[in-house]
């Protein structure tokens, strides 16, 4: 949602609906923008004298919310893209001599490369895919990239590339920017995998395939991470408990207690420290 100043009427209408139906609790799960919306609803409720308790619930596969060890959704997506990268790599390797030599997998992540990094779990030893990972945090350099693709094909016979949807040039332009904006003013992206694949075709002429994991990566319940599922239930339960205790404009967090073996517990932080950070 837009800022309160830009869209006050819409927020006031929301409070009217809450008041009409005697709604006293508002739970909103999602990422940065969702936490921002939950905070705004809390603020407008206070300014209009309506005591609605708002609690944000972390859930974003991008894994980019601050103050929480990880975000529910990410663990399962990480597992999905790692498995998919390994399977696709085996497929391309089997036909590289006579057919496809390059495979490009596009994964989610506008500004955070956690999912792209997770594809690296597919490789068990040097030379195994993914051979190249393109992160949104690291500026994309076409010449360097294309040389690396050629070297991989020379060394291994094929090249598997994982690319984050938010991969961008040094000047900040997204490789796949579509020229439109969403309600939050963010550039809408049109698909980076075909852009990257076409660069390779034009320079090297390699036969390629590309795929966009899109919603499949965050809907693949059949390979869900056990820890991820447990954490998702835990933050949902904590959100309700925080609300019943009277906490307003907060978000439950996952707090790491130990790395090996992994141990965690639940905490919470003010939404103001999370919203659009």
Beta strands, then each sheet from edge to edge (+ up, - down):
strand 1: 25-30
strand 2: 53-58
strand 3: 102-107
strand 4: 132-134
strand 5: 159-164
strand 6: 177-181
strand 7: 187-189
strand 8: 208-212
strand 9: 250-258
strand 10: 263-270
sheet 1: 1+ 2+ 9+ 10-
sheet 2: 4+ 5+ 3+ 8+
sheet 3: 6+ 7-
end
